[in-house]
């Protein structure tokens, strides 16, 4: 038995936004969302606390992040958080990696052959936080990225693999939604231009803001 023994059937239909990019609405049941929020709150207590990474130009991101497995800083991975307090990050829990494999299977309607995520970037969006258009390309592997949303609804902008501009598709991600992108869309630009404050549903465990958990395969060792 794991923390997540079953995954609720989607009440809204899965939708392919682009080749290899799939939106799974209502994928996490309310009880699962609360369990993830409880886990998030424990992760933020350390050994590496929630922090807003500083970009190379000196500006800090408006999103705060805590990492599991590997520590991400713009734009590389390390085991220790040298830009925060030098501590080693927590290990990625097996149950969370398993939940990511379940999401990949649901998105592509087949069991993933070799999907073994080894890191999670757990993002917290307070009121007014946003994420600019970017590619997830610091990994040395091209396995799918899995994203879980809990709390306030957001506008998720999923673009193309060439530039930050159009064409792109705006998707409303609500609490409990999952989003998987791999294959031809693995390196598509994407971002969160807006979070709709005060839209978190009762019972999700998060009174305000948005928690976004992204699972990745780094392709790194050591």
Secondary structure, 3 states (H helix, E strand, C coil): CCCCCCCCCCCCCCEEEECCEEEECCCCCHHHHHHHHHHHHHHCCCCCCCECCECCCCCECCCEEEEECCEEECCEEECECCCCCCCECECCCHHHHHHHHHHHHHHHCCCCCCCCCCEEEEEEECCCCCEEEECCCCCCCCCCEEEEEEECCEEEEECCCCCCCCCCEEEEECCCCEEEECHHHCCCCEEEEEECCCCCCCCCCCCCCEEEEEEECCCCCC
